[in-house]
């Protein structure tokens, strides 16, 4: 297996799926040149009919893939930043998400909406939002959030082969900073199957994407003072592997949830509700969320770093629970 970056793993998945199935095509803004390298080389291999550059109109992209999927193609739409998906909410939320239900299960809409979220590159308030909770609220959409290059490749291939609309969220900082072993062979990863990144007995830490790396860093620090944290990566939040999370909480009796989205009404709030409903009698302390403050992400790098959850904050939260 080769050691590759997150962006290279995603590129591998797209290359393999486009070679495997001629119905798969890519569409998005500046997709030929690929700012982060995700679609690098695909235009040269498959040409303009399967790698389609568009004007700056997210609504047009979302409308085009809705029509294409409805007649048998398997589009992968790229939205440069998750914030830009707001411009396509009607097509994604009112049309794609609801069509299968409204047509009695007969509508097949194999659409992948690729987008990036998260802060850490001084992209300011309008290019850093993590809006996974918005889309998780909508029935009919699957929400995928890979953390490792291995998962990114396997989950993207699963998403492309799925017959339902999938929101595939990537963390922009991880594109270059996160590396890992990825097979060159074909493989997929099932939706709704969490990964236990570290086993522990004293506290459960559930963390999404880049925050899972932060959680593992915090777990190492906690181990030095005798606290063994179990770190869980949901990988997909719709469907959610609630069983693995509840099983862990019943073992550790404490839970901290870490995500880069704002705390208020973030997906962590849903996780707390589910944990309280299914594991309340096992809790020795109230669940805690470590998240982005409820303010727009600052442009200033120093202030931006303060807005992103840190390993120190996770350690502090866990030590508070242990007391």
SERO-4910 file (N, C-alpha, C, O; in steps of 0.05 Angstrom, whole numbers):
BEGIN
 pado doro    nc1    nc2    nc3   cac1   cac2   cac3    cc1    cc2    cc3    oc1    oc2    oc3
  Unk    A     17    -24      0      0      0      0     17     25      0     38     26     14
  Unk    A      9     45    -15     24     70    -16     14     88      6     -9     88     14
  Unk    A     32    105     16     25    126     35     19    151     20     36    162      6
  Unk    A     -6    160     21    -15    183      5    -29    203     23    -37    197     46
  Unk    A    -34    227     12    -49    248     26    -79    243     22    -87    226      6
  Unk    A    -94    258     36   -123    257     33   -132    264      5   -149    250     -7
  Unk    A   -120    285     -6   -128    293    -34   -121    271    -54   -136    267    -73
  Unk    A    -98    258    -50    -90    237    -69   -108    213    -67   -115    201    -87
  Unk    A   -117    207    -43   -135    184    -39   -162    189    -53   -173    171    -65
  Unk    A   -172    214    -51   -197    221    -64   -194    220    -95   -211    211   -109
  Unk    A   -171    229   -104   -165    228   -133   -164    199   -143   -174    193   -164
  Unk    A   -152    181   -127   -152    153   -134   -180    142   -137   -186    127   -156
  Unk    A   -197    148   -118   -225    138   -119   -239    148   -144   -253    132   -157
  Unk    A   -236    173   -151   -250    184   -175   -239    171   -200   -254    163   -218
  Unk    A   -212    168   -202   -201    154   -225   -212    126   -228   -220    119   -250
  Unk    A   -213    111   -207   -221     83   -208   -251     81   -215   -259     64   -231
  Unk    A   -267     98   -203   -296     96   -208   -303    106   -236   -322     95   -248
  Unk    A   -289    125   -247   -295    134   -274   -286    113   -294   -298    110   -315
  Unk    A   -264     99   -288   -256     77   -305   -275     53   -304   -279     39   -324
  Unk    A   -286     48   -280   -304     25   -276   -331     29   -289   -343     10   -299
  Unk    A   -341     54   -288   -369     59   -296   -370     84   -313   -365    106   -303
  Unk    A   -376     81   -338   -376    104   -357   -399    123   -351   -400    145   -363
  Unk    A   -418    116   -334   -440    134   -326   -431    155   -306   -444    176   -303
  Unk    A   -408    151   -293   -398    170   -273   -385    194   -287   -369    191   -305
  Unk    A   -394    218   -279   -381    242   -290   -378    263   -268   -393    261   -248
  Unk    A   -360    282   -272   -355    302   -252   -363    329   -263   -362    335   -287
  Unk    A   -373    346   -245   -382    373   -254   -377    393   -231   -382    386   -208
  Unk    A   -367    416   -238   -362    436   -217   -346    460   -228   -339    460   -252
  Unk    A   -341    479   -211   -326    503   -219   -296    498   -217   -287    486   -198
  Unk    A   -282    506   -237   -253    504   -238   -244    475   -234   -222    469   -222
  Unk    A   -260    456   -243   -255    428   -237   -232    416   -255   -220    397   -247
  Unk    A   -227    429   -277   -205    419   -294   -178    424   -281   -161    406   -282
  Unk    A   -174    447   -270   -148    454   -258   -146    444   -229   -123    438   -220
  Unk    A   -168    441   -215   -169    429   -188   -150    443   -168   -127    436   -166
  Unk    A   -161    462   -154   -145    478   -135   -131    461   -114   -108    466   -108
  Unk    A   -145    440   -104   -133    423    -83   -123    396    -94   -116    379    -78
  Unk    A   -124    393   -120   -113    369   -132   -131    345   -132   -123    323   -140
  Unk    A   -156    348   -124   -174    325   -122   -181    314   -149   -182    289   -153
  Unk    A   -185    331   -169   -192    322   -196   -169    324   -216   -173    324   -240
  Unk    A   -145    325   -205   -121    328   -222   -119    304   -242   -121    281   -234
  Unk    A   -115    310   -267   -110    290   -288   -135    277   -299   -134    263   -319
  Unk    A   -158    283   -287   -183    270   -297   -192    281   -323   -202    266   -340
  Unk    A   -190    307   -327   -198    319   -352   -181    308   -375   -191    303   -397
  Unk    A   -155    305   -370   -136    295   -391   -144    266   -399   -141    259   -422
  Unk    A   -154    251   -380   -160    223   -385   -188    219   -397   -191    203   -416
  Unk    A   -207    234   -387   -235    229   -394   -248    251   -411   -270    247   -422
  Unk    A   -235    273   -413   -245    294   -431   -268    311   -420   -277    306   -398
  Unk    A   -276    330   -436   -294    351   -427   -323    340   -424   -339    353   -410
  Unk    A   -329    317   -435   -356    307   -432   -361    294   -405   -384    291   -396
  Unk    A   -339    285   -392   -342    272   -366   -329    288   -344   -332    281   -320
  Unk    A   -315    309   -350   -304    328   -329   -312    355   -339   -299    368   -356
  Unk    A   -334    365   -328   -348    388   -338   -344    413   -321   -353    413   -298
  Unk    A   -330    433   -331   -328    458   -317   -353    475   -321   -365    475   -343
  Unk    A   -360    489   -300   -385    505   -301   -381    534   -295   -360    541   -284
  Unk    A   -400    551   -302   -400    578   -291   -403    578   -261   -408    557   -249
  Unk    A   -399    602   -249   -401    604   -220   -431    605   -212   -442    627   -208
  Unk    A   -443    582   -211   -472    580   -204   -477    553   -191   -481    533   -205
  Unk    A   -477    552   -165   -482    527   -150   -510    516   -156   -514    492   -157
  Unk    A   -529    534   -160   -557    526   -166   -557    511   -193   -572    491   -195
  Unk    A   -542    521   -212   -541    508   -238   -528    480   -236   -538    461   -249
  Unk    A   -507    478   -221   -494    452   -217   -513    432   -205   -516    410   -214
  Unk    A   -526    440   -183   -544    422   -169   -568    415   -187   -578    392   -185
  Unk    A   -578    433   -203   -600    427   -221   -591    408   -243   -606    390   -250
  Unk    A   -567    412   -254   -557    395   -275   -554    366   -266   -562    348   -281
  Unk    A   -543    362   -242   -538    335   -233   -564    321   -226   -567    297   -228
  Unk    A   -584    337   -217   -610    325   -211   -623    314   -236   -633    291   -236
  Unk    A   -621    329   -258   -632    319   -283   -616    296   -294   -628    276   -304
  Unk    A   -590    297   -292   -573    276   -302   -577    250   -288   -579    228   -300
  Unk    A   -579    251   -261   -583    227   -245   -610    214   -251   -613    190   -251
  Unk    A   -630    231   -256   -657    221   -260   -660    205   -287   -679    190   -290
  Unk    A   -640    209   -305   -641    194   -330   -619    173   -332   -613    163   -354
  Unk    A   -607    166   -309   -590    143   -309   -560    148   -306   -545    129   -304
  Unk    A   -551    173   -305   -523    178   -300   -516    179   -271   -534    180   -254
  Unk    A   -491    180   -264   -482    179   -236   -463    203   -232   -439    199   -232
  Unk    A   -474    227   -228   -457    251   -226   -444    254   -198   -455    246   -178
  Unk    A   -420    266   -199   -406    275   -175   -403    305   -178   -387    315   -194
  Unk    A   -418    320   -162   -418    349   -163   -399    360   -143   -400    352   -119
  Unk    A   -383    379   -150   -364    392   -132   -373    420   -125   -377    436   -143
  Unk    A   -376    425    -99   -380    452    -89   -355    461    -74   -348    448    -54
  Unk    A   -342    481    -83   -316    488    -73   -315    491    -42   -297    481    -29
  Unk    A   -335    504    -31   -337    507     -2   -366    500      6   -385    505     -8
  Unk    A   -368    489     30   -394    481     39   -414    504     41   -438    501     36
  Unk    A   -404    527     48   -421    551     50   -435    556     23   -458    565     23
  Unk    A   -422    550      1   -434    555    -25   -458    538    -31   -474    543    -49
  Unk    A   -461    516    -16   -484    498    -20   -510    512    -13   -531    503    -21
  Unk    A   -508    534      3   -532    549      9   -546    559    -16   -571    561    -17
  Unk    A   -530    564    -37   -542    574    -62   -557    552    -77   -572    557    -96
  Unk    A   -554    527    -68   -567    504    -82   -585    489    -63   -592    466    -68
  Unk    A   -594    502    -42   -610    487    -22   -637    477    -33   -646    456    -25
  Unk    A   -649    492    -51   -675    483    -61   -671    457    -77   -686    438    -73
  Unk    A   -651    456    -95   -647    432   -111   -639    408    -94   -648    386    -98
  Unk    A   -622    413    -74   -612    391    -57   -633    382    -37   -639    358    -35
  Unk    A   -644    401    -22   -662    394      0   -691    389     -9   -704    370      1
  Unk    A   -701    406    -26   -729    403    -34   -734    384    -57   -755    372    -60
  Unk    A   -714    380    -74   -717    363    -97   -703    336    -94   -716    315    -92
  Unk    A   -677    336    -93   -662    310    -92   -669    294    -67   -674    270    -69
  Unk    A   -669    306    -44   -674    291    -19   -702    279    -18   -705    259     -4
  Unk    A   -721    291    -30   -749    283    -27   -760    267    -50   -782    256    -48
  Unk    A   -746    266    -73   -757    254    -97   -764    224    -94   -785    215   -103
  Unk    A   -746    209    -81   -751    180    -79   -777    175    -63   -793    159    -70
  Unk    A   -780    190    -41   -804    188    -25   -829    196    -40   -850    182    -40
  Unk    A   -827    219    -54   -851    230    -68   -859    213    -92   -882    214   -100
  Unk    A   -840    197   -103   -847    180   -126   -849    150   -117   -846    132   -134
  Unk    A   -855    146    -92   -860    119    -82   -837    100    -85   -841     76    -90
  Unk    A   -812    110    -83   -788     93    -84   -779     88   -112   -758     75   -115
  Unk    A   -792     98   -132   -785     92   -160   -762    110   -170   -748    103   -189
  Unk    A   -759    133   -158   -738    152   -167   -710    142   -157   -707    137   -133
  Unk    A   -692    140   -175   -664    132   -168   -647    157   -174   -644    165   -197
  Unk    A   -634    167   -153   -619    192   -156   -591    188   -144   -586    196   -121
  Unk    A   -573    175   -159   -546    170   -149   -528    194   -152   -511    195   -170
  Unk    A   -531    214   -135   -516    239   -136   -497    240   -112   -505    235    -90
  Unk    A   -472    248   -118   -453    254    -96   -447    284    -97   -438    294   -118
  Unk    A   -453    297    -75   -446    326    -73   -420    328    -56   -421    325    -32
  Unk    A   -398    332    -70   -372    335    -55   -369    364    -47   -374    382    -63
  Unk    A   -359    368    -22   -354    395    -13   -334    394      9   -328    373     20
  Unk    A   -323    417     16   -303    419     38   -313    438     59   -328    457     54
  Unk    A   -305    433     84   -313    449    107   -289    452    125   -268    441    121
  Unk    A   -293    468    146   -272    471    167   -255    496    163   -253    508    142
  Unk    A   -243    504    185   -226    527    186   -197    519    188   -190    495    187
  Unk    A   -178    539    189   -150    533    193   -133    543    170   -108    539    171
  Unk    A   -145    556    150   -129    566    128   -134    596    123   -129    606    101
  Unk    A   -144    610    143   -150    638    142   -168    645    119   -164    664    104
  Unk    A   -189    629    115   -209    633     94   -233    650    103   -251    655     88
  Unk    A   -232    658    128   -252    677    139   -280    664    142   -284    640    137
  Unk    A   -299    680    149   -325    670    158   -342    657    137   -358    639    143
  Unk    A   -339    665    112   -356    655     91   -345    630     76   -358    620     58
  Unk    A   -322    621     85   -310    598     71   -301    576     91   -285    559     84
  Unk    A   -312    576    115   -302    558    135   -324    543    150   -318    528    169
  Unk    A   -349    547    142   -371    536    158   -373    505    155   -369    494    134
  Unk    A   -379    492    178   -384    464    178   -414    460    183   -424    463    205
  Unk    A   -429    454    162   -458    455    162   -471    427    161   -493    424    152
  Unk    A   -456    407    170   -466    379    168   -493    375    182   -509    359    174
  Unk    A   -497    390    204   -522    387    219   -546    396    203   -568    385    206
  Unk    A   -542    417    186   -564    426    168   -574    403    151   -598    398    150
  Unk    A   -555    389    139   -563    368    120   -571    342    134   -588    327    124
  Unk    A   -560    337    157   -568    314    173   -597    316    182   -610    296    187
  Unk    A   -607    340    183   -635    345    191   -655    337    169   -678    333    175
  Unk    A   -645    333    145   -663    329    122   -665    299    115   -645    287    108
  Unk    A   -689    287    118   -692    259    109   -687    256     79   -695    273     63
  Unk    A   -673    235     72   -668    229     44   -639    235     36   -631    228     13
  Unk    A   -623    247     53   -595    252     47   -577    235     65   -583    231     89
  Unk    A   -556    224     54   -535    210     70   -512    229     73   -504    243     55
  Unk    A   -500    229     97   -479    248    104   -453    233    111   -452    218    130
  Unk    A   -432    237     95   -407    223     98   -385    242    106   -382    263     93
  Unk    A   -369    235    126   -348    253    136   -322    237    141   -317    229    164
  Unk    A   -306    231    121   -282    214    125   -260    229    140   -258    253    139
  Unk    A   -244    213    155   -222    225    171   -195    217    160   -176    233    162
  Unk    A   -192    193    149   -166    183    140   -167    180    110   -188    178     98
  Unk    A   -143    180     97   -143    175     68   -155    148     61   -169    145     40
  Unk    A   -150    127     77   -162    101     71   -192    103     71   -205     92     53
  Unk    A   -204    116     91   -233    119     92   -243    137     69   -264    132     58
  Unk    A   -228    158     63   -236    176     42   -240    161     15   -260    165      2
  Unk    A   -221    145      8   -223    130    -17   -247    110    -16   -263    110    -34
  Unk    A   -247     94      5   -268     74      7   -296     85      9   -315     74     -3
  Unk    A   -299    106     24   -326    118     28   -335    133      3   -359    134     -3
  Unk    A   -316    146    -11   -324    160    -36   -333    139    -57   -352    145    -71
  Unk    A   -320    117    -59   -328     96    -77   -356     85    -70   -373     80    -87
  Unk    A   -361     81    -44   -387     73    -35   -408     94    -42   -430     87    -50
  Unk    A   -402    119    -38   -420    141    -44   -428    141    -74   -451    144    -80
  Unk    A   -408    138    -91   -414    139   -120   -431    115   -128   -447    118   -147
  Unk    A   -428     93   -115   -444     69   -122   -472     69   -109   -489     52   -117
  Unk    A   -476     86    -90   -502     87    -77   -523    100    -95   -517    118   -110
  Unk    A   -548     90    -93   -570    100   -110   -585    123    -97   -608    129   -105
  Unk    A   -573    136    -77   -587    158    -63   -568    183    -62   -544    180    -65
  Unk    A   -579    207    -58   -562    231    -55   -544    229    -31   -553    222     -9
  Unk    A   -519    235    -34   -499    234    -13   -485    260    -11   -475    271    -31
  Unk    A   -484    272     13   -467    295     19   -440    285     29   -439    274     50
  Unk    A   -419    289     13   -393    279     20   -375    303     28   -367    319     12
  Unk    A   -370    304     54   -357    328     66   -327    322     71   -320    302     84
  Unk    A   -310    339     61   -281    336     65   -271    360     81   -282    382     80
  Unk    A   -250    355     97   -238    377    113   -214    388     97   -196    374     90
  Unk    A   -215    414     92   -195    426     74   -167    425     85   -148    423     70
  Unk    A   -163    427    112   -137    426    123   -125    398    120   -101    395    116
  Unk    A   -142    377    121   -132    350    119   -123    342     91   -108    323     88
  Unk    A   -130    357     71   -122    351     43    -92    345     41    -84    325     29
  Unk    A    -76    361     53    -47    359     51    -34    349     76    -13    336     75
  Unk    A    -47    353     99    -34    347    125    -38    318    134    -22    307    149
  Unk    A    -60    306    125    -66    279    134    -57    258    114    -65    259     91
  Unk    A    -40    240    122    -29    220    105    -35    192    116    -38    189    141
  Unk    A    -36    172     99    -40    145    109    -38    125     86    -37    132     63
  Unk    A    -37     99     94    -35     78     74    -61     73     60    -82     71     73
  Unk    A    -61     71     34    -85     67     18    -78     45     -3    -59     48    -18
  Unk    A    -95     24     -5    -90      4    -25    -95     15    -53   -113     32    -57
  Unk    A    -81      5    -73    -86     12   -100   -108     -5   -112   -118      0   -134
  Unk    A   -117    -26    -97   -138    -44   -106   -165    -32    -99   -168    -12    -84
  Unk    A   -186    -44   -110   -214    -35   -106   -224    -44    -79   -221    -67    -72
  Unk    A   -236    -25    -64   -249    -32    -39   -269    -11    -32   -267     12    -41
  Unk    A   -289    -18    -16   -309      2     -7   -312     -1     23   -304    -21     35
  Unk    A   -323     19     36   -328     19     64   -358     24     68   -369     43     58
  Unk    A   -372      7     83   -401     10     87   -407     36    102   -392     45    120
  Unk    A   -430     47     96   -441     70    111   -450     59    139   -457     35    142
  Unk    A   -451     77    159   -462     70    185   -445     51    201   -455     35    217
  Unk    A   -419     52    197   -400     35    211   -377     52    223   -359     60    208
  Unk    A   -379     59    249   -359     76    261   -333     61    265   -332     36    264
  Unk    A   -311     76    268   -285     65    273   -276     72    301   -278     95    310
  Unk    A   -266     52    316   -254     57    342   -225     63    338   -209     45    333
  Unk    A   -218     88    339   -190     97    333   -171     91    357   -147     87    353
  Unk    A   -182     89    380   -166     83    404   -184     71    425   -206     81    430
  Unk    A   -176     48    436   -192     36    457   -186     48    484   -163     56    489
  Unk    A   -206     50    501   -202     61    528   -225     53    547   -244     41    538
  Unk    A   -221     59    572   -240     50    593   -252     72    610   -272     67    624
  Unk    A   -241     96    608   -248    117    627   -267    138    616   -284    149    631
  Unk    A   -265    144    590   -282    164    578   -284    159    548   -265    150    536
  Unk    A   -307    164    536   -311    162    507   -309    190    495   -322    209    503
  Unk    A   -292    192    474   -291    217    459   -300    211    431   -288    195    416
  Unk    A   -322    224    422   -333    221    395   -325    246    380   -333    268    388
  Unk    A   -310    243    359   -299    266    345   -300    262    315   -296    240    304
  Unk    A   -307    284    300   -310    284    271   -286    295    257   -276    316    264
  Unk    A   -277    280    237   -256    289    218   -231    299    231   -219    285    248
  Unk    A   -222    324    225   -198    334    236   -198    334    267   -177    331    280
  Unk    A   -222    336    278   -224    336    307   -218    309    319   -212    306    343
  Unk    A   -220    288    302   -212    261    312   -182    260    316   -173    247    335
  Unk    A   -167    274    299   -138    275    303   -132    291    329   -114    283    344
  Unk    A   -147    312    333   -144    328    358   -150    310    382   -136    311    403
  Unk    A   -171    294    380   -180    277    402   -158    256    408   -153    250    432
  Unk    A   -146    245    388   -125    226    392   -100    238    406    -87    226    423
  Unk    A    -95    263    398    -73    278    411    -80    282    441    -62    279    458
  Unk    A   -105    289    446   -113    293    474   -112    267    489   -105    266    513
  Unk    A   -120    245    476   -119    219    489    -91    211    498    -87    199    519
  Unk    A    -71    218    481    -44    212    489    -36    228    514    -22    217    531
  Unk    A    -44    253    515    -38    270    539    -52    259    563    -41    258    585
  Unk    A    -77    250    560    -92    240    582    -80    214    593    -80    209    617
  Unk    A    -69    197    575    -57    172    583    -34    177    602    -28    160    619
  Unk    A    -20    199    598      3    205    615     -5    211    644     12    208    662
  Unk    A    -30    218    648    -39    222    676    -59    200    684    -74    203    703
  Unk    A    -58    178    670    -73    154    679   -102    153    670   -117    137    681
  Unk    A   -110    169    650   -138    169    641   -138    157    613   -125    168    594
  Unk    A   -151    134    609   -152    121    583   -178    128    568   -199    120    576
  Unk    A   -174    142    547   -197    151    531   -202    133    507   -183    124    494
  Unk    A   -227    127    502   -235    112    477   -243    133    457   -261    149    462
  Unk    A   -231    133    433   -236    153    413   -252    140    390   -242    120    378
  Unk    A   -275    151    384   -293    139    363   -295    159    340   -300    183    345
  Unk    A   -293    149    316   -297    165    292   -322    154    278   -322    132    267
  Unk    A   -344    170    278   -369    160    265   -366    154    236   -380    136    225
  Unk    A   -350    169    222   -345    166    193   -370    174    176   -367    189    156
  Unk    A   -393    165    183   -418    176    171   -436    183    193   -439    169    213
  Unk    A   -450    206    190   -469    214    211   -498    208    203   -516    207    220
  Unk    A   -503    203    177   -528    192    167   -521    172    146   -513    180    124
  Unk    A   -524    146    151   -533    134    176   -511    135    198   -487    137    192
  Unk    A   -520    135    222   -502    137    246   -500    110    259   -520     97    264
  Unk    A   -476    103    266   -471     78    281   -475     84    311   -455     86    326
  Unk    A   -499     88    319   -505     94    347   -498     71    366   -491     76    389
  Unk    A   -501     47    356   -495     24    373   -467     24    384   -462     19    408
  Unk    A   -447     30    367   -419     31    376   -415     53    396   -400     49    415
  Unk    A   -427     76    392   -424     98    411   -437     91    438   -424     95    459
  Unk    A   -461     81    437   -475     74    462   -460     52    477   -457     53    502
  Unk    A   -450     32    463   -435     10    475   -410     21    490   -404     12    512
  Unk    A   -397     40    477   -373     52    489   -380     68    514   -367     66    535
  Unk    A   -402     84    513   -410    100    536   -418     82    559   -413     89    582
  Unk    A   -431     60    553   -439     42    575   -415     30    589   -416     22    612
  Unk    A   -392     29    574   -367     19    586   -353     40    601   -342     35    623
  Unk    A   -351     64    590   -335     85    603   -350    103    622   -338    115    640
  Unk    A   -376    106    618   -394    122    635   -391    152    632   -403    168    647
  Unk    A   -375    160    613   -371    189    608   -367    194    578   -356    176    565
  Unk    A   -375    217    568   -372    222    540   -367    252    534   -379    270    546
  Unk    A   -348    257    516   -342    283    506   -345    282    475   -335    264    463
  Unk    A   -359    302    464   -363    303    435   -349    327    424   -352    349    434
  Unk    A   -333    322    403   -316    344    392   -323    347    362   -321    328    347
  Unk    A   -330    371    354   -333    377    325   -326    406    320   -326    422    338
  Unk    A   -321    411    294   -311    438    286   -334    457    281   -330    481    278
  Unk    A   -358    447    278   -382    464    274   -387    480    300   -377    473    321
  Unk    A   -403    501    297   -410    516    321   -425    499    340   -439    480    333
  Unk    A   -423    505    366   -435    488    386   -465    488    385   -478    467    387
  Unk    A   -477    511    382   -506    514    383   -519    499    360   -515    505    337
  Unk    A   -536    479    367   -551    463    347   -532    448    328   -540    441    306
  Unk    A   -507    444    336   -489    427    320   -497    398    322   -514    391    338
  Unk    A   -483    381    307   -491    352    308   -485    340    336   -496    320    343
  Unk    A   -467    353    351   -462    343    378   -487    344    395   -490    327    413
  Unk    A   -504    363    391   -529    364    406   -546    340    401   -558    329    420
  Unk    A   -548    331    376   -563    306    369   -550    282    382   -564    265    393
  Unk    A   -523    280    382   -510    258    395   -515    257    425   -520    236    436
  Unk    A   -515    280    438   -521    282    466   -549    271    471   -554    255    490
  Unk    A   -568    280    455   -596    271    458   -598    241    455   -612    228    471
  Unk    A   -585    230    435   -586    201    431   -573    185    454   -583    165    462
  Unk    A   -550    195    463   -536    182    485   -553    183    511   -555    163    525
  Unk    A   -565    205    516   -582    208    540   -606    189    538   -614    177    558
  Unk    A   -617    187    514   -640    169    510   -633    140    514   -649    124    525
  Unk    A   -609    132    504   -603    103    502   -583     94    523   -579     70    527
  Unk    A   -570    113    538   -550    104    557   -550    121    582   -530    123    596
  Unk    A   -573    133    588   -575    152    611   -566    139    637   -552    151    653
  Unk    A   -575    114    642   -570    101    668   -540     94    672   -532     87    694
  Unk    A   -525     95    650   -497     88    652   -479    113    655   -455    110    661
  Unk    A   -490    137    653   -474    161    654   -468    169    683   -486    170    700
  Unk    A   -442    174    689   -434    184    715   -431    214    715   -425    226    736
  Unk    A   -434    227    692   -431    256    690   -446    264    664   -449    248    646
  Unk    A   -454    290    663   -468    299    639   -449    299    615   -425    305    618
  Unk    A   -459    292    591   -443    294    567   -433    323    562   -447    342    569
  Unk    A   -410    326    550   -398    352    545   -392    354    515   -383    335    503
  Unk    A   -397    378    504   -389    384    477   -365    404    476   -365    423    491
  Unk    A   -346    398    459   -324    416    454   -327    424    424   -324    406    407
  Unk    A   -332    449    419   -339    457    392   -330    486    386   -319    499    404
  Unk    A   -335    495    362   -329    522    354   -348    541    369   -372    535    372
  Unk    A   -338    563    379   -356    583    392   -377    593    373   -375    591    349
  Unk    A   -399    603    384   -421    612    368   -416    640    357   -432    659    361
  Unk    A   -394    642    342   -387    668    329   -376    661    301   -366    639    297
  Unk    A   -379    679    282   -367    674    255   -336    669    258   -324    681    275
  Unk    A   -325    652    241   -297    646    242   -281    671    235   -285    683    213
  Unk    A   -262    679    251   -246    703    245   -226    698    222   -218    676    217
  Unk    A   -220    720    208   -199    718    187   -171    718    199   -154    704    189
  Unk    A   -167    733    220   -141    735    233   -133    707    242   -148    693    256
  Unk    A   -108    699    235   -100    671    240    -99    664    270   -107    642    278
  Unk    A    -90    683    286    -89    678    315   -117    674    327   -121    655    342
  Unk    A   -135    691    319   -163    689    328   -176    664    317   -192    651    330
  Unk    A   -169    658    292   -181    633    280   -172    609    295   -189    591    301
  Unk    A   -147    607    303   -138    584    318   -152    582    345   -158    559    354
  Unk    A   -158    604    357   -173    604    382   -202    594    378   -214    584    397
  Unk    A   -212    596    354   -240    588    349   -242    558    343   -264    546    344
  Unk    A   -220    545    337   -220    516    331   -214    500    356   -195    506    370
  Unk    A   -230    480    362   -225    463    385   -197    452    385   -186    444    364
  Unk    A   -184    452    409   -157    443    411   -155    418    429   -174    412    444
  Unk    A   -132    405    428   -127    382    446   -128    391    475   -138    376    492
  Unk    A   -118    415    481   -119    425    508   -147    428    519   -153    422    542
  Unk    A   -165    437    501   -193    440    509   -206    412    514   -222    409    533
  Unk    A   -199    393    498   -210    366    502   -200    354    528   -215    342    543
  Unk    A   -174    358    533   -162    348    559   -176    361    582   -183    348    602
  Unk    A   -180    387    581   -194    402    602   -222    391    607   -231    388    629
  Unk    A   -237    386    585   -264    376    587   -264    348    600   -281    343    618
  Unk    A   -246    331    592   -245    304    604   -237    305    634   -249    291    650
  Unk    A   -218    322    641   -210    324    669   -233    335    686   -237    327    709
  Unk    A   -249    352    674   -272    362    688   -292    340    693   -304    339    715
  Unk    A   -296    323    673   -315    300    677   -305    281    698   -320    270    714
  Unk    A   -279    276    698   -268    256    717   -271    266    746   -273    250    764
  Unk    A   -271    292    750   -274    303    777   -303    298    787   -310    306    809
***
